[in-house]
Amino acid sequence: MPSYDFEVWQGDRALHELRGVKLENPVRAWDHVARLANAFDLPKGHIAVKDEDGAIAILVGAKTAKLLAARAA
């Protein structure tokens, strides 16, 4: 089962990192992105999700992530 790293960024510094999250279905990464976006008030922040090789799988603005989560609910 692949694992992913989640990072919350504000400018050039990481505010929060969640490492080695195992996901059976990579689409479930969006659930984590939505929770992180709602947990941090980041008007100009972004959330990065990296795969096991360190490649960026998802890179989304925090505001956009909140909007997508609200629409999915």
N, CA and C atoms as an extended XYZ file, in Angstrom:
219
Properties=species:S:1:pos:R:3:atomname:S:1:resname:S:1:resid:I:1 pbc="F F F"
N         0.851       -1.170        0.000 N   MET     1
C         0.000        0.000        0.000 CA  MET     1
C         0.903        1.241        0.000 C   MET     1
N         0.720        2.132       -0.960 N   PRO     2
C         1.584        3.314       -1.033 CA  PRO     2
C         1.336        4.290        0.121 C   PRO     2
N         2.374        5.033        0.449 N   SER     3
C         2.227        6.039        1.496 CA  SER     3
C         2.497        7.420        0.905 C   SER     3
N         1.934        8.426        1.560 N   TYR     4
C         2.018        9.802        1.085 CA  TYR     4
C         2.391       10.722        2.246 C   TYR     4
N         3.047       11.818        1.900 N   ASP     5
C         3.382       12.852        2.868 CA  ASP     5
C         2.527       14.074        2.572 C   ASP     5
N         1.953       14.635        3.627 N   PHE     6
C         1.114       15.820        3.505 CA  PHE     6
C         1.830       16.981        4.178 C   PHE     6
N         1.868       18.128        3.486 N   GLU     7
C         2.538       19.306        4.031 CA  GLU     7
C         1.637       20.522        3.871 C   GLU     7
N         1.568       21.324        4.930 N   VAL     8
C         0.817       22.580        4.904 CA  VAL     8
C         1.847       23.704        4.884 C   VAL     8
N         1.762       24.551        3.874 N   TRP     9
C         2.737       25.622        3.680 CA  TRP     9
C         2.084       26.995        3.758 C   TRP     9
N         2.804       27.923        4.353 N   GLN    10
C         2.437       29.345        4.335 CA  GLN    10
C         3.693       30.067        3.871 C   GLN    10
N         3.652       30.596        2.675 N   GLY    11
C         4.852       31.205        2.116 CA  GLY    11
C         5.907       30.142        1.870 C   GLY    11
N         7.100       30.381        2.420 N   ASP    12
C         8.189       29.434        2.189 CA  ASP    12
C         8.482       28.545        3.392 C   ASP    12
N         7.551       28.463        4.331 N   ARG    13
C         7.794       27.593        5.490 CA  ARG    13
C         6.641       26.605        5.699 C   ARG    13
N         7.041       25.406        6.076 N   ALA    14
C         6.064       24.351        6.355 CA  ALA    14
C         5.532       24.537        7.771 C   ALA    14
N         4.216       24.615        7.893 N   LEU    15
C         3.577       24.776        9.200 CA  LEU    15
C         3.235       23.437        9.839 C   LEU    15
N         3.000       22.450        8.986 N   HIS    16
C         2.569       21.149        9.492 CA  HIS    16
C         2.970       20.079        8.480 C   HIS    16
N         3.422       18.952        8.987 N   GLU    17
C         3.779       17.830        8.123 CA  GLU    17
C         3.185       16.552        8.689 C   GLU    17
N         2.648       15.768        7.819 N   LEU    18
C         2.085       14.471        8.182 CA  LEU    18
C         2.741       13.459        7.248 C   LEU    18
N         3.588       12.611        7.797 N   ARG    19
C         4.428       11.725        6.985 CA  ARG    19
C         3.931       10.281        6.995 C   ARG    19
N         4.125        9.602        5.862 N   GLY    20
C         3.889        8.169        5.786 CA  GLY    20
C         2.449        7.733        5.934 C   GLY    20
N         1.518        8.524        5.416 N   VAL    21
C         0.103        8.152        5.484 CA  VAL    21
C        -0.169        7.106        4.408 C   VAL    21
N        -0.538        5.921        4.839 N   LYS    22
C        -0.815        4.829        3.893 CA  LYS    22
C        -2.252        4.945        3.387 C   LYS    22
N        -2.386        4.931        2.077 N   LEU    23
C        -3.699        5.049        1.451 CA  LEU    23
C        -3.892        3.913        0.457 C   LEU    23
N        -4.938        3.139        0.672 N   GLU    24
C        -5.258        2.051       -0.241 CA  GLU    24
C        -5.677        2.611       -1.599 C   GLU    24
N        -6.425        3.701       -1.556 N   ASN    25
C        -6.898        4.365       -2.766 CA  ASN    25
C        -6.370        5.803       -2.745 C   ASN    25
N        -5.531        6.194       -3.699 N   PRO    26
C        -4.957        7.541       -3.691 CA  PRO    26
C        -5.989        8.678       -3.712 C   PRO    26
N        -7.179        8.408       -4.203 N   VAL    27
C        -8.230        9.430       -4.218 CA  VAL    27
C        -8.576        9.864       -2.794 C   VAL    27
N        -8.360        8.980       -1.826 N   ARG    28
C        -8.656        9.293       -0.425 CA  ARG    28
C        -7.739       10.393        0.114 C   ARG    28
N        -6.684       10.724       -0.612 N   ALA    29
C        -5.795       11.817       -0.196 CA  ALA    29
C        -6.576       13.120       -0.075 C   ALA    29
N        -7.601       13.271       -0.893 N   TRP    30
C        -8.396       14.508       -0.848 CA  TRP    30
C        -9.117       14.669        0.485 C   TRP    30
N        -9.474       13.584        1.144 N   ASP    31
C       -10.088       13.673        2.475 CA  ASP    31
C        -9.111       14.322        3.456 C   ASP    31
N        -7.856       13.918        3.389 N   HIS    32
C        -6.831       14.499        4.266 CA  HIS    32
C        -6.580       15.961        3.907 C   HIS    32
N        -6.561       16.263        2.617 N   VAL    33
C        -6.359       17.642        2.165 CA  VAL    33
C        -7.476       18.526        2.708 C   VAL    33
N        -8.713       18.049        2.623 N   ALA    34
C        -9.848       18.837        3.122 CA  ALA    34
C        -9.742       19.074        4.624 C   ALA    34
N        -9.375       18.048        5.381 N   ARG    35
C        -9.228       18.223        6.837 CA  ARG    35
C        -8.132       19.222        7.170 C   ARG    35
N        -7.023       19.137        6.472 N   LEU    36
C        -5.926       20.074        6.724 CA  LEU    36
C        -6.325       21.494        6.351 C   LEU    36
N        -7.015       21.662        5.240 N   ALA    37
C        -7.452       22.997        4.816 CA  ALA    37
C        -8.396       23.613        5.833 C   ALA    37
N        -9.250       22.801        6.420 N   ASN    38
C       -10.198       23.313        7.415 CA  ASN    38
C        -9.551       23.526        8.777 C   ASN    38
N        -8.445       22.854        9.038 N   ALA    39
C        -7.780       22.974       10.341 CA  ALA    39
C        -6.885       24.210       10.427 C   ALA    39
N        -6.436       24.714        9.283 N   PHE    40
C        -5.535       25.861        9.262 CA  PHE    40
C        -6.179       27.017        8.520 C   PHE    40
N        -6.054       28.221        9.076 N   ASP    41
C        -6.568       29.415        8.423 CA  ASP    41
C        -5.428       30.004        7.589 C   ASP    41
N        -5.393       29.651        6.324 N   LEU    42
C        -4.276       30.030        5.455 CA  LEU    42
C        -4.775       30.758        4.212 C   LEU    42
N        -4.952       32.066        4.289 N   PRO    43
C        -5.472       32.777        3.124 CA  PRO    43
C        -4.584       32.649        1.881 C   PRO    43
N        -3.267       32.538        2.081 N   LYS    44
C        -2.373       32.395        0.925 CA  LYS    44
C        -1.500       31.155        1.056 C   LYS    44
N        -1.973       30.174        1.803 N   GLY    45
C        -1.212       28.953        2.005 CA  GLY    45
C        -1.554       27.907        0.963 C   GLY    45
N        -0.834       26.811        1.008 N   HIS    46
C        -1.138       25.706        0.117 CA  HIS    46
C        -0.811       24.378        0.802 C   HIS    46
N        -1.353       23.332        0.222 N   ILE    47
C        -1.168       21.984        0.745 CA  ILE    47
C        -0.533       21.144       -0.355 C   ILE    47
N         0.544       20.477        0.013 N   ALA    48
C         1.246       19.608       -0.926 CA  ALA    48
C         1.135       18.162       -0.457 C   ALA    48
N         0.912       17.274       -1.400 N   VAL    49
C         0.893       15.845       -1.125 CA  VAL    49
C         1.964       15.227       -2.017 C   VAL    49
N         2.883       14.500       -1.384 N   LYS    50
C         3.979       13.888       -2.131 CA  LYS    50
C         3.901       12.369       -2.024 C   LYS    50
N         4.265       11.705       -3.108 N   ASP    51
C         4.255       10.239       -3.105 CA  ASP    51
C         5.543        9.708       -2.481 C   ASP    51
N         5.710        8.416       -2.511 N   GLU    52
C         6.863        7.774       -1.865 CA  GLU    52
C         8.195        8.192       -2.479 C   GLU    52
N         8.176        8.624       -3.725 N   ASP    53
C         9.397        9.058       -4.393 CA  ASP    53
C         9.685       10.540       -4.162 C   ASP    53
N         8.774       11.226       -3.469 N   GLY    54
C         8.943       12.655       -3.224 CA  GLY    54
C         8.366       13.537       -4.314 C   GLY    54
N         7.747       12.933       -5.307 N   ALA    55
C         7.116       13.692       -6.387 CA  ALA    55
C         5.785       14.269       -5.890 C   ALA    55
N         5.451       15.446       -6.346 N   ILE    56
C         4.207       16.084       -5.939 CA  ILE    56
C         3.034       15.404       -6.650 C   ILE    56
N         2.117       14.881       -5.853 N   ALA    57
C         0.912       14.237       -6.383 CA  ALA    57
C        -0.245       15.229       -6.424 C   ALA    57
N        -0.303       16.097       -5.412 N   ILE    58
C        -1.336       17.139       -5.324 CA  ILE    58
C        -0.669       18.402       -4.800 C   ILE    58
N        -0.978       19.522       -5.418 N   LEU    59
C        -0.563       20.825       -4.918 CA  LEU    59
C        -1.749       21.752       -5.118 C   LEU    59
N        -2.326       22.214       -4.015 N   VAL    60
C        -3.555       22.994       -4.093 CA  VAL    60
C        -3.516       24.104       -3.055 C   VAL    60
N        -4.077       25.235       -3.430 N   GLY    61
C        -4.206       26.334       -2.484 CA  GLY    61
C        -5.188       25.955       -1.389 C   GLY    61
N        -4.947       26.452       -0.192 N   ALA    62
C        -5.810       26.119        0.940 CA  ALA    62
C        -7.242       26.601        0.714 C   ALA    62
N        -7.384       27.779        0.138 N   LYS    63
C        -8.723       28.320       -0.127 CA  LYS    63
C        -9.479       27.439       -1.132 C   LYS    63
N        -8.791       27.021       -2.164 N   THR    64
C        -9.395       26.141       -3.170 CA  THR    64
C        -9.769       24.801       -2.553 C   THR    64
N        -8.896       24.269       -1.705 N   ALA    65
C        -9.185       22.993       -1.040 CA  ALA    65
C       -10.448       23.097       -0.186 C   ALA    65
N       -10.616       24.221        0.504 N   LYS    66
C       -11.830       24.414        1.314 CA  LYS    66
C       -13.073       24.448        0.436 C   LYS    66
N       -12.988       25.157       -0.691 N   LEU    67
C       -14.131       25.232       -1.602 CA  LEU    67
C       -14.480       23.856       -2.174 C   LEU    67
N       -13.476       23.104       -2.576 N   LEU    68
C       -13.722       21.762       -3.116 CA  LEU    68
C       -14.342       20.843       -2.061 C   LEU    68
N       -13.857       20.958       -0.814 N   ALA    69
C       -14.393       20.127        0.266 CA  ALA    69
C       -15.853       20.481        0.536 C   ALA    69
N       -16.172       21.757        0.497 N   ALA    70
C       -17.558       22.188        0.735 CA  ALA    70
C       -18.488       21.685       -0.362 C   ALA    70
N       -18.024       21.696       -1.584 N   ARG    71
C       -18.844       21.210       -2.685 CA  ARG    71
C       -19.038       19.706       -2.645 C   ARG    71
N       -18.033       18.994       -2.162 N   ALA    72
C       -18.110       17.525       -2.084 CA  ALA    72
C       -19.009       17.059       -0.954 C   ALA    72
N       -19.215       17.910        0.031 N   ALA    73
C       -20.011       17.521        1.212 CA  ALA    73
C       -21.491       17.488        0.909 C   ALA    73
